[in-house]
Amino acid sequence: KVSVRQQVCTFNNLAGDFSLRRNQLRSPIRHLCFLKYLNLVCKMKTKLSIVVPCYEEALNIKPLCTRVFKATRAAKPKIDAELLLVDDYSGKGTEDTKKVVEALQKEDYNIKIIVRMPEEGKGLSSAVLLGLEKAEHDVMLVMDADLQHEPETVPALAAPVLKGEAEFSVGSRNVAGGEVKDWPLKRRLISFVATALAYPLTSISDPMSGFFCISRQVLERGKGSLNPMGYKIGLELAVRCKCTNVVEVPITFRDREAGESKLTAKQNLLYLVHLAHLYWFLYPVTICFLFLVGLLILYFSIIFLQEFLEI
């Protein structure tokens, strides 16, 4: 419950933002509705950890940081955010990134960096899990460092989880209002096929998205079963953490602004292996049944061919 003093203080802070005046709230019904709204605002969590895996992304860190904090500070209510980079060591690339981070810290941005050495592990998915483990706050958002995920969308994407309205929110290109810009036909085709292969695993329309928000409580469900492989960690978490209440937020997905793409043939192969693991996780009985049916068909086919050849 919200005290009268809290209601008055919050009203004074928000009235101007929403073009409200005290004389507009003389009606008891209007006043009651507004107090319910204030109660919701006061209950809403406002602390957010933003986890960003990176590898040789020094050129993108400053615009990413400034745009993220501009968006979170302008949100209503204001979001108290930390930006946590998880950088896989790349020599000069890492040193350049650290210099950018140090300069931003001097400008009073709440940005931190974890540098992971090769012997400690590598890869996007495991970097994300490390960032989620080290995050300061209980609501955590994951996004790419290359600015393909628009930082201005962060408050809208985090809102369903911060408000407690969803267990998992994901930025989607495939819902009303979502779109992809500056992608060649080849990239679109690869994305379409990869998405189609994942449809039996989740109801999310854009399971390829790496732009998502999750709470620590939901993350704990997958503890012990998470298998960080490849680069589709959002799909991994949605499936293994058994996220049921999912909200998809429309986003505009753009081509990277600087640096080179990390998507290679090896990553595509890892994705297929990743899918196999997830199918086994969700449908072990069905897969065993189909495997046995396949063996029986093969067995009787061999017997038939033997008889046929003897004839």
VOBA-1610 file (N, C-alpha, C; in pm, whole numbers, padded with zeros to 5 digits, always signed):
BEGIN
Lys+00084-00120+00000Lys+00000+00000+00000Lys+00087+00125+00000Val+00034+00231-00057Val+00107+00357-00070Val+00050+00456+00031Ser+00138+00517+00111Ser+00092+00613+00209Ser+00042+00739+00142Val-00037+00819+00218Val-00089+00946+00165Val+00025+01039+00127Arg+00130+01042+00210Arg+00244+01130+00181Arg+00311+01089+00050Gln+00326+00956+00030Gln+00386+00908-00095Gln+00299+00946-00214Gln+00166+00935-00197Gln+00075+00968-00306Gln+00088+01115-00344Val+00093+01203-00243Val+00103+01347-00269Val+00234+01380-00338Cys+00345+01323-00288Cys+00476+01351-00345Cys+00485+01300-00489Thr+00434+01178-00509Thr+00439+01122-00645Thr+00351+01201-00739Phe+00233+01246-00689Phe+00144+01328-00770Phe+00214+01456-00813Asn+00279+01522-00718Asn+00346+01648-00750Asn+00456+01628-00853Asn+00522+01510-00850Asn+00630+01483-00946Asn+00577+01448-01083Leu+00461+01380-01087Leu+00411+01328-01214Leu+00305+01414-01279Ala+00243+01502-01203Ala+00131+01578-01258Ala+00171+01657-01382Gly+00287+01720-01375Gly+00332+01799-01490Gly+00361+01711-01609Asp+00421+01592-01585Asp+00457+01503-01694Asp+00335+01454-01771Phe+00226+01435-01701Phe+00106+01381-01764Phe-00001+01488-01788Ser+00040+01613-01781Ser-00050+01727-01807Ser-00175+01722-01721Leu-00153+01684-01595Leu-00265+01675-01502Leu-00262+01794-01407Arg-00376+01840-01365Arg-00388+01948-01268Arg-00479+01903-01155Arg-00459+01962-01036Arg-00537+01918-00921Arg-00686+01936-00944Asn-00723+02041-01017Asn-00867+02062-01037Asn-00928+01957-01129Gln-00843+01882-01203Gln-00894+01775-01287Gln-00922+01649-01206Leu-00875+01647-01082Leu-00891+01526-01000Leu-00995+01545-00890Arg-01081+01645-00906Arg-01184+01668-00804Arg-01287+01557-00802Ser-01308+01496-00919Ser-01403+01386-00924Ser-01348+01268-00843Pro-01428+01211-00750Pro-01381+01098-00669Pro-01336+00980-00755Ile-01406+00955-00866Ile-01370+00841-00952Ile-01234+00865-01016Arg-01214+00988-01068Arg-01085+01020-01128Arg-00973+01011-01026His-01000+01060-00906His-00899+01058-00801His-00863+00914-00765Leu-00964+00829-00754Leu-00940+00688-00720Leu-00858+00620-00828Cys-00891+00646-00955Cys-00817+00585-01066Cys-00671+00630-01065Phe-00651+00758-01035Phe-00514+00809-01033Phe-00435+00749-00918Leu-00501+00731-00801Leu-00432+00669-00688Leu-00395+00525-00718Lys-00481+00454-00791Lys-00448+00317-00831Lys-00326+00316-00923Tyr-00321+00415-01012Tyr-00207+00427-01102Tyr-00079+00454-01022Leu-00090+00543-00923Leu+00027+00573-00839Leu+00073+00449-00763Asn-00022+00370-00718Asn+00011+00248-00645Asn+00090+00153-00735Leu+00050+00143-00864Leu+00119+00058-00960Leu+00260+00110-00985Val+00274+00242-01001Val+00405+00302-01025Val+00499+00277-00909Cys+00447+00291-00785Cys+00531+00274-00667Cys+00574+00128-00649Lys+00491+00035-00695Lys+00526-00107-00685Lys+00625-00150-00792Met+00629-00080-00903Met+00712-00117-01016Met+00860-00109-00979Lys+00933-00214-01014Lys+01077-00212-00993Lys+01140-00116-01093Thr+01245-00049-01050Thr+01308+00049-01139Thr+01459+00025-01153Lys+01507-00085-01101Lys+01650-00115-01111Lys+01671-00222-01218Leu+01765-00195-01308Leu+01784-00282-01424Leu+01932-00299-01454Ser+01974-00424-01473Ser+02110-00453-01520Ser+02103-00484-01668Ile+02186-00418-01746Ile+02190-00439-01891Ile+02321-00509-01923Val+02311-00633-01968Val+02428-00717-01995Val+02457-00716-02145Val+02582-00685-02179Val+02621-00674-02320Val+02747-00757-02345Pro+02735-00871-02414Pro+02855-00946-02452Pro+02925-00872-02566Cys+03057-00869-02564Cys+03127-00797-02671Cys+03261-00861-02703Tyr+03303-00839-02825Tyr+03433-00886-02873Tyr+03476-00791-02984Glu+03579-00712-02956Glu+03629-00612-03050Glu+03517-00516-03093Glu+03452-00456-02993Glu+03341-00364-03019Glu+03368-00223-02964Ala+03496-00186-02953Ala+03531-00058-02891Ala+03464+00061-02959Leu+03449+00056-03091Leu+03391+00168-03164Leu+03243+00190-03132Asn+03177+00085-03086Asn+03033+00096-03060Asn+02998+00126-02914Ile+03094+00113-02824Ile+03062+00122-02681Ile+03014+00260-02639Lys+03080+00366-02684Lys+03039+00499-02641Lys+02898+00534-02689Pro+02866+00518-02820Pro+02728+00549-02861Pro+02626+00459-02794Leu+02662+00332-02771Leu+02571+00241-02701Leu+02543+00293-02561Cys+02648+00328-02488Cys+02634+00373-02349Cys+02552+00502-02340Thr+02587+00601-02418Thr+02518+00730-02409Thr+02372+00718-02446Arg+02341+00638-02547Arg+02201+00622-02590Arg+02120+00541-02489Val+02183+00437-02430Val+02114+00356-02329Val+02076+00440-02208Phe+02172+00516-02156Phe+02145+00594-02035Phe+02053+00713-02063Lys+02058+00767-02181Lys+01963+00873-02217Lys+01821+00819-02215Ala+01805+00696-02265Ala+01672+00634-02269Ala+01622+00596-02130Thr+01709+00536-02048Thr+01666+00491-01914Thr+01640+00609-01821Arg+01717+00718-01837Arg+01696+00836-01752Arg+01570+00912-01790Ala+01529+00898-01916Ala+01409+00967-01962Ala+01282+00885-01940Ala+01298+00758-01900Ala+01182+00672-01878Ala+01098+00721-01761Lys+00969+00690-01764Lys+00876+00726-01657Lys+00816+00600-01596Pro+00849+00564-01471Pro+00949+00630-01386Pro+01092+00603-01434Lys+01184+00683-01387Lys+01323+00671-01427Lys+01378+00535-01389Ile+01454+00474-01479Ile+01514+00343-01455Ile+01658+00361-01407Asp+01687+00301-01293Asp+01822+00304-01237Asp+01899+00187-01299Ala+01981+00216-01398Ala+02044+00109-01476Ala+02193+00099-01452Glu+02243-00023-01468Glu+02387-00045-01478Glu+02412-00112-01613Leu+02521-00075-01677Leu+02559-00134-01805Leu+02682-00220-01782Leu+02666-00349-01802Leu+02773-00445-01772Leu+02821-00511-01901Leu+02944-00482-01940Leu+03003-00543-02059Leu+03079-00668-02020Val+03063-00774-02097Val+03141-00896-02077Val+03224-00915-02204Asp+03353-00885-02193Asp+03441-00880-02309Asp+03533-01002-02311Asp+03524-01080-02419Asp+03619-01189-02439Asp+03751-01129-02490Tyr+03856-01157-02418Tyr+03985-01090-02443Tyr+04029-01106-02588Ser+04064-00992-02649Ser+04107-00992-02789Ser+04232-00906-02808Gly+04312-00890-02702Gly+04434-00812-02714Gly+04405-00664-02723Lys+04445-00603-02833Lys+04427-00459-02852Lys+04280-00420-02847Gly+04192-00506-02902Gly+04049-00475-02900Gly+03996-00458-02759Thr+04040-00546-02670Thr+03998-00537-02529Thr+04055-00412-02462Glu+04183-00384-02487Glu+04245-00266-02427Glu+04176-00138-02472Asp+04139-00132-02599Asp+04067-00015-02651Asp+03930-00001-02584Thr+03863-00115-02565Thr+03732-00112-02500Thr+03744-00065-02356Lys+03845-00112-02285Lys+03867-00071-02146Lys+03890+00079-02135Lys+03963+00136-02231Lys+03988+00281-02230Lys+03859+00359-02249Val+03773+00309-02338Val+03644+00375-02360Val+03560+00369-02234Val+03558+00253-02168Val+03481+00236-02045Val+03531+00330-01936Glu+03661+00338-01920Glu+03719+00427-01818Glu+03681+00573-01843Ala+03682+00613-01968Ala+03644+00751-02002Ala+03497+00776-01971Leu+03412+00678-01998Leu+03268+00692-01971Leu+03240+00694-01821Gln+03317+00617-01745Gln+03300+00618-01599Gln+03331+00756-01542Lys+03429+00823-01600Lys+03463+00959-01555Lys+03353+01059-01588Glu+03269+01024-01686Glu+03156+01109-01722Glu+03030+01072-01641Asp+03051+00990-01537Asp+02944+00954-01443Asp+02842+00857-01502Tyr+02885+00772-01594Tyr+02800+00664-01643Tyr+02826+00539-01560Asn+02720+00469-01523Asn+02732+00348-01443Asn+02760+00229-01536Ile+02881+00225-01589Ile+02922+00121-01682Ile+03039+00045-01623Lys+03036-00088-01639Lys+03141-00175-01586Lys+03182-00273-01696Ile+03298-00333-01679Ile+03345-00431-01776Ile+03407-00550-01706Ile+03372-00668-01754Ile+03435-00792-01710Ile+03514-00845-01829Val+03644-00863-01812Val+03728-00917-01919Val+03751-01065-01893Arg+03714-01146-01989Arg+03727-01291-01973Arg+03844-01340-02058Met+03940-01402-01994Met+04057-01454-02065Met+04022-01585-02136Pro+04097-01621-02240Pro+04064-01742-02317Pro+04052-01869-02234Glu+04138-01882-02132Glu+04133-02004-02049Glu+04009-02007-01959Glu+03940-01893-01947Glu+03820-01886-01863Glu+03693-01916-01943Gly+03707-01922-02074Gly+03592-01950-02158Gly+03579-01848-02269Lys+03496-01879-02368Lys+03472-01787-02477Lys+03338-01819-02543Gly+03288-01725-02618Gly+03160-01746-02686Gly+03051-01657-02628Leu+02957-01619-02715Leu+02854-01524-02675Leu+02764-01577-02564Ser+02716-01699-02578Ser+02618-01751-02482Ser+02675-01761-02341Ser+02795-01815-02330Ser+02856-01827-02196Ser+02891-01689-02140Ala+02923-01594-02229Ala+02950-01457-02183Ala+02823-01395-02123Val+02709-01418-02188Val+02582-01367-02136Val+02551-01427-02000Leu+02569-01558-01986Leu+02539-01623-01857Leu+02631-01570-01747Leu+02756-01543-01781Leu+02847-01485-01683Leu+02799-01346-01642Gly+02755-01268-01740Gly+02704-01134-01709Gly+02579-01139-01623Leu+02489-01232-01651Leu+02367-01246-01571Leu+02401-01286-01428Glu+02502-01369-01413Glu+02544-01412-01280Glu+02604-01296-01200Lys+02680-01210-01268Lys+02748-01100-01201Lys+02663-00972-01191Ala+02548-00971-01256Ala+02464-00850-01258Ala+02423-00811-01117Glu+02414-00682-01095Glu+02382-00629-00962Glu+02234-00640-00929His+02147-00623-01028His+02004-00615-01004His+01932-00745-01042Asp+01808-00759-00994Asp+01732-00882-01013Asp+01657-00888-01147Val+01643-00775-01214Val+01586-00774-01349Val+01700-00741-01445Met+01716-00827-01548Met+01834-00817-01634Met+01793-00818-01781Leu+01851-00729-01856Leu+01823-00718-01998Leu+01951-00747-02075Val+01939-00822-02184Val+02054-00858-02267Val+02037-00797-02405Met+02144-00737-02455Met+02141-00679-02589Met+02279-00687-02652Asp+02285-00671-02784Asp+02412-00674-02855Asp+02485-00541-02843Ala+02617-00546-02864Ala+02698-00425-02856Ala+02705-00350-02988Asp+02658-00411-03097Asp+02680-00355-03230Asp+02574-00255-03274Leu+02481-00220-03183Leu+02375-00122-03210Leu+02269-00172-03309Gln+02268-00303-03335Gln+02158-00358-03413Gln+02030-00355-03330His+02045-00363-03199His+01932-00345-03107His+01931-00199-03065Glu+01824-00129-03096Glu+01819+00015-03069Glu+01812+00041-02918Pro+01908+00114-02862Pro+01907+00142-02718Pro+01781+00214-02670Glu+01719+00291-02757Glu+01598+00364-02720Glu+01481+00272-02685Thr+01491+00144-02725Thr+01384+00047-02699Thr+01399-00019-02562Val+01511+00002-02495Val+01538-00065-02367Val+01426-00046-02264Pro+01378+00076-02237Pro+01272+00091-02136Pro+01145+00014-02170Ala+01104+00016-02297Ala+00982-00055-02337Ala+00999-00205-02325Leu+01119-00255-02357Leu+01144-00399-02348Leu+01151-00446-02204Ala+01209-00364-02117Ala+01223-00402-01976Ala+01093-00387-01898Ala+01004-00299-01943Ala+00884-00264-01866Ala+00799-00384-01824Pro+00767-00480-01914Pro+00681-00592-01870Pro+00740-00673-01754Val+00872-00692-01752Val+00934-00768-01643Val+00947-00681-01520Leu+00982-00554-01537Leu+00992-00463-01422Leu+00858-00448-01351Lys+00749-00447-01428Lys+00615-00432-01370Lys+00560-00563-01314Gly+00628-00674-01342Gly+00579-00804-01297Gly+00469-00859-01386Glu+00456-00805-01506Glu+00351-00850-01599Glu+00397-00967-01685Ala+00526-00995-01688Ala+00579-01103-01771Ala+00701-01164-01705Glu+00725-01292-01736Glu+00846-01360-01688Glu+00963-01332-01781Phe+00930-01309-01906Phe+01032-01297-02010Phe+00977-01204-02117Ser+01052-01103-02154Ser+01012-01016-02264Ser+01120-01019-02371Val+01078-01012-02495Val+01173-01027-02604Val+01142-00926-02713Gly+01247-00866-02768Gly+01231-00774-02879Gly+01209-00853-03007Ser+01099-00827-03074Ser+01062-00909-03190Ser+01050-00826-03316Arg+01103-00881-03425Arg+01088-00820-03557Arg+00960-00866-03625Asn+00896-00968-03567Asn+00787-01036-03637Asn+00648-01006-03581Val+00636-00907-03493Val+00505-00865-03444Val+00473-00729-03504Ala+00348-00687-03490Ala+00306-00558-03546Ala+00393-00445-03492Gly+00448-00366-03581Gly+00537-00257-03541Gly+00684-00293-03548Gly+00716-00422-03560Gly+00855-00465-03570Gly+00899-00474-03716Glu+01027-00456-03740Glu+01078-00463-03877Glu+01229-00483-03878Val+01278-00519-03997Val+01422-00533-04019Val+01462-00433-04126Lys+01572-00362-04103Lys+01619-00263-04200Lys+01762-00295-04242Asp+01791-00270-04368Asp+01927-00278-04423Asp+01982-00420-04428Trp+01892-00519-04438Trp+01937-00657-04447Trp+01931-00705-04591Pro+02036-00771-04642Pro+02031-00829-04776Pro+01940-00952-04778Leu+01900-00994-04898Leu+01809-01108-04914Leu+01867-01236-04852Lys+01998-01258-04869Lys+02061-01378-04814Lys+02046-01384-04663Arg+02067-01272-04596Arg+02055-01268-04449Arg+01911-01295-04407Arg+01816-01239-04480Arg+01675-01260-04448Arg+01637-01407-04464Leu+01689-01470-04568Leu+01657-01611-04594Leu+01712-01701-04484Ile+01837-01676-04443Ile+01898-01755-04335Ile+01817-01740-04207Ser+01776-01617-04176Ser+01697-01592-04055Ser+01562-01663-04061Phe+01498-01661-04179Phe+01367-01726-04194Phe+01378-01877-04168Val+01478-01941-04226Val+01495-02086-04210Val+01528-02119-04064Ala+01618-02042-04003Ala+01657-02067-03864Ala+01538-02051-03770Thr+01454-01952-03797Thr+01334-01929-03715Thr+01235-02043-03729Ala+01214-02091-03852Ala+01121-02200-03877Ala+01164-02327-03804Leu+01294-02353-03798Leu+01344-02473-03730Leu+01318-02469-03580Ala+01303-02350-03524Ala+01285-02337-03379Ala+01139-02328-03337Tyr+01046-02317-03432Tyr+00905-02299-03398Tyr+00848-02407-03306Pro+00882-02537-03322Pro+00827-02638-03230Pro+00877-02625-03086Leu+00977-02542-03064Leu+01036-02530-02931Leu+00973-02420-02846Thr+00915-02319-02910Thr+00864-02203-02837Thr+00755-02134-02916Ser+00669-02061-02846Ser+00563-01985-02911Ser+00610-01845-02952Ile+00733-01809-02918Ile+00786-01677-02952Ile+00799-01665-03104Ser+00749-01555-03159Ser+00750-01538-03304Ser+00889-01508-03359Asp+00978-01460-03273Asp+01115-01427-03315Asp+01214-01492-03219Pro+01224-01627-03223Pro+01312-01696-03127Pro+01460-01671-03151Met+01495-01608-03264Met+01635-01577-03293Met+01682-01452-03219Ser+01591-01378-03159Ser+01626-01250-03099Ser+01722-01265-02981Gly+01824-01179-02981Gly+01917-01175-02868Gly+01892-01053-02780Phe+01775-00992-02798Phe+01736-00870-02725Phe+01620-00909-02634Phe+01648-00933-02505Phe+01544-00985-02417Phe+01568-00943-02273Cys+01466-00964-02191Cys+01472-00927-02049Cys+01418-01042-01966Ile+01484-01070-01855Ile+01446-01182-01769Ile+01477-01145-01624Ser+01405-01208-01530Ser+01432-01184-01388Ser+01522-01294-01333Arg+01589-01264-01224Arg+01678-01363-01164Arg+01600-01485-01115Gln+01478-01462-01068Gln+01394-01572-01019Gln+01364-01671-01130Val+01332-01621-01249Val+01303-01709-01363Val+01431-01777-01409Leu+01542-01705-01409Leu+01670-01762-01449Leu+01708-01881-01364Glu+01674-01875-01235Glu+01708-01984-01143Glu+01642-02115-01182Arg+01529-02108-01253Arg+01461-02232-01294Arg+01549-02319-01384Gly+01629-02253-01463Gly+01713-02327-01558Gly+01848-02368-01502Lys+01872-02334-01376Lys+02001-02364-01316Lys+02026-02515-01318Gly+02141-02554-01370Gly+02174-02696-01379Gly+02144-02757-01514Ser+02055-02694-01592Ser+02021-02751-01723Ser+02068-02662-01838Leu+02107-02538-01808Leu+02149-02447-01915Leu+02276-02498-01983Asn+02275-02489-02115Asn+02386-02539-02195Asn+02428-02429-02293Pro+02514-02338-02250Pro+02551-02225-02336Pro+02630-02271-02458Met+02564-02269-02572Met+02624-02317-02696Met+02584-02222-02809Gly+02679-02186-02892Gly+02645-02100-03004Gly+02611-01959-02960Tyr+02514-01899-03028Tyr+02485-01758-03003Tyr+02338-01729-02976Lys+02250-01829-02970Lys+02108-01805-02946Lys+02073-01831-02799Ile+02131-01750-02712Ile+02110-01769-02569Ile+01968-01733-02528Gly+01902-01642-02600Gly+01763-01610-02568Gly+01672-01730-02583Leu+01690-01804-02691Leu+01613-01927-02713Leu+01644-02030-02605Glu+01770-02043-02570Glu+01812-02136-02465Glu+01741-02106-02333Leu+01738-01980-02293Leu+01675-01941-02167Leu+01523-01957-02173Ala+01462-01919-02284Ala+01317-01930-02296Ala+01271-02075-02282Val+01350-02169-02338Val+01312-02311-02336Val+01346-02374-02202Arg+01469-02361-02158Arg+01512-02435-02039Arg+01463-02372-01909Cys+01434-02242-01909Cys+01376-02179-01790Cys+01223-02189-01791Lys+01170-02253-01895Lys+01026-02280-01906Lys+00943-02153-01889Cys+00980-02052-01966Cys+00909-01923-01961Cys+00773-01937-02028Thr+00667-01913-01953Thr+00532-01926-02007Thr+00467-01790-02034Asn+00485-01697-01943Asn+00426-01564-01960Asn+00527-01474-02031Val+00519-01474-02165Val+00617-01403-02248Val+00548-01287-02320Val+00612-01172-02317Val+00563-01054-02390Val+00662-01020-02500Glu+00611-01004-02622Glu+00696-00965-02735Glu+00678-00816-02762Val+00787-00745-02766Val+00787-00600-02788Val+00841-00572-02928Pro+00770-00496-03009Pro+00818-00469-03145Pro+00947-00388-03145Ile+01041-00429-03228Ile+01167-00357-03240Ile+01203-00340-03388Thr+01289-00244-03415Thr+01348-00229-03548Thr+01491-00282-03539Phe+01519-00384-03619Phe+01651-00448-03617Phe+01731-00394-03734Arg+01847-00338-03705Arg+01929-00275-03808Arg+02060-00350-03828Asp+02127-00319-03938Asp+02260-00374-03961Asp+02357-00304-03865Arg+02469-00370-03834Arg+02564-00312-03739Arg+02622-00182-03794Glu+02657-00090-03702Glu+02708+00041-03741Glu+02859+00042-03756Ala+02930-00044-03683Ala+03077-00050-03692Ala+03123-00190-03658Gly+03242-00227-03708Gly+03294-00360-03681Gly+03243-00462-03780Glu+03283-00588-03757Glu+03247-00696-03848Glu+03153-00794-03780Ser+03069-00858-03863Ser+02973-00956-03811Ser+03046-01078-03758Lys+02994-01136-03648Lys+03052-01256-03589Lys+02982-01383-03638Leu+02884-01367-03729Leu+02807-01481-03778Leu+02887-01554-03886Thr+02926-01677-03858Thr+03006-01756-03951Thr+02937-01889-03977Ala+02993-01966-04072Ala+02940-02099-04101Ala+02948-02189-03977Lys+03054-02171-03898Lys+03069-02249-03774Lys+02955-02219-03678Gln+02917-02091-03667Gln+02807-02054-03578Gln+02675-02115-03626Asn+02655-02120-03756Asn+02533-02181-03810Asn+02529-02331-03779Leu+02643-02398-03787Leu+02650-02540-03753Leu+02623-02561-03604Leu+02681-02474-03520Leu+02655-02483-03376Leu+02507-02464-03344Tyr+02441-02380-03423Tyr+02298-02357-03402Tyr+02219-02486-03424Leu+02255-02562-03526Leu+02186-02689-03552Leu+02210-02787-03438Val+02331-02792-03387Val+02361-02878-03273Val+02283-02831-03150His+02276-02700-03133His+02201-02641-03022His+02054-02682-03029Leu+01996-02674-03149Leu+01856-02714-03168Leu+01836-02860-03130Ala+01929-02946-03168Ala+01917-03089-03136Ala+01912-03109-02985His+01995-03036-02911His+01995-03046-02764His+01861-02999-02707Leu+01807-02891-02760Leu+01680-02838-02709Leu+01564-02931-02741Tyr+01564-02989-02860Tyr+01459-03085-02894Tyr+01465-03206-02801Trp+01584-03251-02771Trp+01599-03364-02678Trp+01551-03327-02538Phe+01577-03202-02497Phe+01534-03154-02366Phe+01381-03152-02355Leu+01313-03107-02461Leu+01167-03094-02457Leu+01093-03221-02494Tyr+01146-03296-02589Tyr+01073-03411-02644Tyr+01154-03540-02641Pro+01209-03580-02525Pro+01292-03702-02523Pro+01213-03828-02558Val+01090-03840-02507Val+01009-03960-02534Val+00974-03968-02681Thr+00930-03855-02738Thr+00892-03853-02879Thr+01012-03887-02967Ile+01128-03832-02936Ile+01247-03859-03017Ile+01287-04005-03007Cys+01280-04063-02886Cys+01312-04206-02869Cys+01215-04292-02949Phe+01087-04255-02945Phe+00986-04331-03019Phe+01015-04326-03169Leu+01042-04208-03221Leu+01071-04193-03364Leu+01198-04267-03403Phe+01296-04267-03311Phe+01421-04339-03337Phe+01395-04489-03347Leu+01314-04541-03255Leu+01282-04684-03258Leu+01202-04721-03383Val+01107-04634-03420Val+01031-04658-03543Val+01124-04661-03663Gly+01221-04568-03665Gly+01318-04565-03774Gly+01400-04692-03780Leu+01441-04742-03661Leu+01518-04867-03656Leu+01435-04985-03707Leu+01306-04989-03668Leu+01220-05098-03715Leu+01202-05093-03867Ile+01182-04973-03918Ile+01168-04960-04063Ile+01295-05005-04134Leu+01410-04966-04078Leu+01538-05007-04136Leu+01555-05158-04128Tyr+01518-05218-04014Tyr+01532-05362-03994Tyr+01448-05440-04094Phe+01319-05404-04106Phe+01232-05476-04198Phe+01267-05448-04343Ser+01323-05331-04370Ser+01368-05301-04505Ser+01484-05392-04544Ile+01575-05416-04447Ile+01688-05506-04474Ile+01639-05648-04499Ile+01542-05695-04415Ile+01486-05829-04432Ile+01419-05842-04569Phe+01343-05738-04605Phe+01274-05741-04734Phe+01373-05748-04850Leu+01481-05667-04841Leu+01581-05668-04947Leu+01652-05802-04956Gln+01678-05865-04838Gln+01741-05996-04838Gln+01653-06101-04909Glu+01525-06099-04874Glu+01432-06192-04937Glu+01421-06164-05087Phe+01415-06037-05121Phe+01399-05997-05261Phe+01521-06040-05342Leu+01643-06021-05283Leu+01765-06059-05354Leu+01776-06209-05370Glu+01728-06285-05271Glu+01730-06431-05282Glu+01640-06479-05393Ile+01528-06409-05409Ile+01436-06446-05518Ile+01501-06417-05652
//
